[in-house]
């Protein structure tokens, strides 16, 4: 039971890790992107559309499907769909100087609405009796695990039995941490987030960094939506089944103190807290609902503690959520 609990907690944590890592990259540039839930939703439906079209092109026969294309097509569709949403957000906030909070909420509404529209359209195309789409053939390619996992017992099941998107999420978080803290690009990006006027005076292109950070962060977050549908849900898409994972990813950014490396641990903690709800069924519905609140309660506690300690390294970028007007420099 313990091994099963840990494995399921890891599976639940991966979409959160993608979303939080993408949001951290974005926020380091000074952008508070509340559109992450909609961007993750768009990434999910974009990957579903790509996988659906490829499966139908192969005649819904797994033997006719190329393993590389079966993975690459939904992967690239998810990245491009999420990046497009990030580009829209950047254009509105960076170029047109629209309010970041309002724009983010609009992107979330747009992404969820677009996802539900495309999902319902695919259901109509398949003429399914159930309001869902099953992409089990594509899911099987993504779910392939390392061949030696079964030979290592419980250790292999916990560490080596996951899909490649799980290991990719950890790798992206580690790379993001290294880039942000140990490279010139990361230093420039953090400078843009802390004081864009000073960064601009030093010759750093604020607009370019904010565009790139937002689009790259959106692409990373979009992979979280893809992983949820293809791996966690075994390739089954249902409208509005994504839940509040996008908002949990934003909350996780605060829990991780804007550090991608901390997001790895934080996402597992959130995944474990969400998974705990499935192991307390004998305690009643009310208790289960209380357990669903735990990730947010923990985030609030962390926010209070870090605010009281007033350590600068535990605070968000100084210009987070503030538009930069170059003419006022």
Steps between C-alpha positions, in 0.01 A plus 500: 500500500786738578662438160166549328442824691841640405466405133157659476622811681781535246253461213278770650796729558635510143236735348550730799878496451466595133253779582700642791833486314346682204346762729829550688682567173228748406490675838878539506453745213248702703186352345225365727331264257167391648423345163695183587180292560373592153843447344531152653148423377593620151815291503293197594237540229764589238681174573169312492412646159842407362478146636141462377589605145802271487310200635226552243757542221639159598156344491487465881743210466793507742706284263490777239614767746861610513609518868704816440216682323244375753698683768639794302172618345297552822814625675564771240129586475484554877812719497384711206146540633625613841762731348232665288303582814818634661564713193150647522554578868839661423361713220222632722716567806840589356408677177157641590572536875171335600442415866676171572242366745204567272686366195598182683144431607382565145758253366377239749140550390601490133712187542234305686227610258713408198588164653139414575394606149763285328438211738126504434569524126718188509232314693248592230738380229544161664126481578587355838221421743723626783608866524868405471774406255725197554852516360621177657735414211690826535497467877663156473801652319540769764463250786796285393728457802863398542541126437694427818247665735326171585831336597568749779192432713343787690795731425459450127125554527544831682794640303503342153142406416375839384444642151767717336298818562560450873878496460481786251314715755776445758769569240334825390470619861869427565611667177282803575657527846852486354423754227335744740775486762823425313481656154512848354158446340353415840662806658357724229156344541503548877615860448203563273268364768656697783552839335424522128604868480849423630523194277399711200761762586761222513417402143274201572206471262210489747233433236693207350563336838139536609368359173740204506450423870122506466490287183753245630324486836168448324645217289626325814162543671322364192692174536340464842158493337619242248646279773176510697287380208739256331662345807291562811162465325633224267418700188137574588386859449186629671398863511568671833674188638825694551373642826688770688850378419589822321422705808687252717805548277484876563468440875799265480716787372455673836561173686823449303616858573545568127768228473459228233707253703268547799202449268607135455456433871198726527317331215549160664365638829197640319454172314517305825248731666262463206549124501430473872136566423477155337620321815255645752172387349383358831510841670206651314449746219558805721847382599587425139407853399716640778797301373452654155564839663838398643721616209351849517520513880866400487564769237340767719709389799821516292401844370444629854829356630710634212334842524576518873866401449538772235794333327545649153586166340163364615299782347360531146674720241464865597328596174268201487166598348615853412508603134813674378464829313833577337418865447475549878853374563 
